[in-house]
Amino acid sequence: MKLVSAAKLRRAQEAALGARAFSAHLREALAPVLLALPEGYTHPLLAGAVGKPRRVVMVSGERGLCGAYNANVAKAVVAGEDTKEGEFICVGKRSSAVARRGGWNVLSGYEGFSEDPALWPINEIADGLLDAFRSGKCSEVTVYYTKFISALSQQVTNEKLLPFVPSEIVEAVKGGADKDIESKFDTDPVVMFEELVPLYIRSKVREATLEAKASEHAARMTAMDSATNNASDLIDRLRLFYNRARQSAITRELIDIVGGAEAVK
């Protein structure tokens, strides 16, 4: 299982890094559009419905045997959300199992993902979130997933997808530097906003799932390596115990034989 996960990790890591880069480029394209919007511009994606429940997307693995990977995501959700009041979208078999056991309000669950990310229902998930937010069914949309850092390090992360906050995008692109990102457009910035923001939300959902998949393979690879090492150590200790017991039995038999010979004399 370690070798299988190691082989899959390379492809999953490339996909996660590609999704991360795509979101970054899309953010750079979106920032000047946000600065060009008319003053006082309002949009359904910019403000959530007051008094409505939060909608939480929880991304976990399809299988176990990957250490504390799935448990850490569940712990983060329990620590950061009101599981009795929130509405949950579960992505991955393990997140659905945790939500059912906890009696959470699960609106939908997505399981049985193939190894090919192109076949994942990312747009279905993202469009459902966008439609729910536009129609005022929820006040906020947050996604919990495990961010891939390296083969030995993964970190549970939560990101607020909606309401969309233009200032956060602009600041992320500027990076704290005095950077001029204003541009002139032939197309109306409002039209561009309405096209780019849903695309950006879809890209963030895809990024979260791909990051989670790479993290799952890395966690399983590490867990299986630890399991192999622990099994080898246990075998060595049992072999030493067996050899000592066998030597002790042989010594006792020799003592009995010598004692019997001395008695005959």
Stockholm file with secondary structure:
# STOCKHOLM 1.0

chainA/1-265         MKLVSAAKLRRAQEAALGARAFSAHLREALAPVLLALPEGYTHPLLAGAVGKPRRVVMVSGERGLCGAYNANVAKAVVAGEDTKEGEFICVGKRSSAVARRGGWNVLSGYEGFSEDPALWPINEIADGLLDAFRSGKCSEVTVYYTKFISALSQQVTNEKLLPFVPSEIVEAVKGGADKDIESKFDTDPVVMFEELVPLYIRSKVREATLEAKASEHAARMTAMDSATNNASDLIDRLRLFYNRARQSAITRELIDIVGGAEAVK
#=GR chainA/1-265 SS CHHHHHHHHHHHHHHHHHHHHHHHHHHHHHHHHHHTSCTTCCCGGGSCCTTCCEEEEEECCSSCCSTTHHHHHHHHHHHHSCTTTCEEEEESHHHHHHHHHHTCCEEEEECCCCSCGGGSCHHHHHHHHHHHHHTTSCSEEEEEEEEEEETTEEEEEEEEEESCCHHHHHHHHHTTSCCCCCCCCSSCHHHHHHHHHHHHHHHHHHHHHHHHHHHHHHHHHHHHHHHHHHHHHHHHHHHHHHHHHHHHHHHHHHHHHHHHHHHHC
#=GC SS_cons         CHHHHHHHHHHHHHHHHHHHHHHHHHHHHHHHHHHTSCTTCCCGGGSCCTTCCEEEEEECCSSCCSTTHHHHHHHHHHHHSCTTTCEEEEESHHHHHHHHHHTCCEEEEECCCCSCGGGSCHHHHHHHHHHHHHTTSCSEEEEEEEEEEETTEEEEEEEEEESCCHHHHHHHHHTTSCCCCCCCCSSCHHHHHHHHHHHHHHHHHHHHHHHHHHHHHHHHHHHHHHHHHHHHHHHHHHHHHHHHHHHHHHHHHHHHHHHHHHHHC
//
